[in-house]
Amino acid sequence: MIYKISIIILLLNICLYSQQATLFKNPPGNLTLPSVLTDENATPKTTGMGSIESKWVQSTSANAESLLGSFSSSADIGINQMIKDIMVNANIPEGKISQIKINFSSSGVEERSIDKDAVAFGDDFPVKYPGENMFLMNKLYRTKNAVIELTDGSSADFDPGVKDAFSEGLRFGNKTETVQGNKMVIEILYLMYAYEYVPLNISRLVDRSLVLPLYQTTDVGLNSIANISVGEGAQQYDYLVKVGSNVSAKPIEFRISNVNPKSNFRVGGKEGYTLTYIESGGNKVTFSISGFVISFP
């Protein structure tokens, strides 16, 4: 139910053309993938994830063209809403706002995408993102040579206060501005206007007890961990642990003891665990395991 409510909130007042494609409310000047949104109004974040090389290519997606059409022409979303919001936030009088006419043009659409299953999440990801339900941005759309032409219908000269509002409010590093008469022209070499996302969940495991017999392979069935075996090492209370998984034919091996009681290990790019030695006796060893799992429901 929480997941469904989150999705509904995300889509309110946003033009949606598929389950995953939507317009930016405030297009960023620059953005890399993968990025995470903690909620609909959050700034995209890239920390806690490994970088993935991707390139901008010409888009052939029908969604891309449809989204650009709505971004450029709809009254309550896209460039028209952005311009209005900037003036409202700058306390421009309503009478002046109604006199500013907007014309938007651009050429071509490009897209940049990654495979969500290729994203590697760092051990610090659950700490940096304490929520459970988020969104992974896995595709971006941009248009080239964007031109925003603003005309002040109430004056022969463009209002300096309105000009300053747009200079501050439209924060694109690749823009140029010119003012002539009652027109202000803003040119943006590349303008990101839409993205695609997939829901992302973090499941956390905290101090689960594992009692494992020595010299046996024990089926665990914990997420991608299939089994664990424990053998004695060279010294007393020194154990060799082997973790079998569903993602690799080769087991993960490490040593653990009462002197060095903790060991961190990863299972693929979306699971991370800490195994802690607690005690041993009667040919059994007791551990505690904590960790996290990233999933795309």
Secondary structure, DSSP 4 states (H G I P E B T S, - for coil): -HHHHHHHHHHTTS-BSSSSEEE-SS--S---SSEEESSTTSPPB-TTB-------EE---HHHHHHHHHHHH-SSSHHHHHHHHHHHHTT--HHHHTTEEEEEEEEEEEEEE--GGGPPBPTTHHHH---SEEEEEEEEEEEEEEEEEEEETT-SS--HHHHHHHHHHS--TTEEEEEETTEEEEEEEEEEEEEEEEEEEEEEEEEEEEEEEBTSEEEEEETTEEEEEEEE-SSTTEEEEEEEESS-SSPEEEEEESSS-EEEEEETTTEEEEEEEEEEETTEEEEEEEEEEEE--
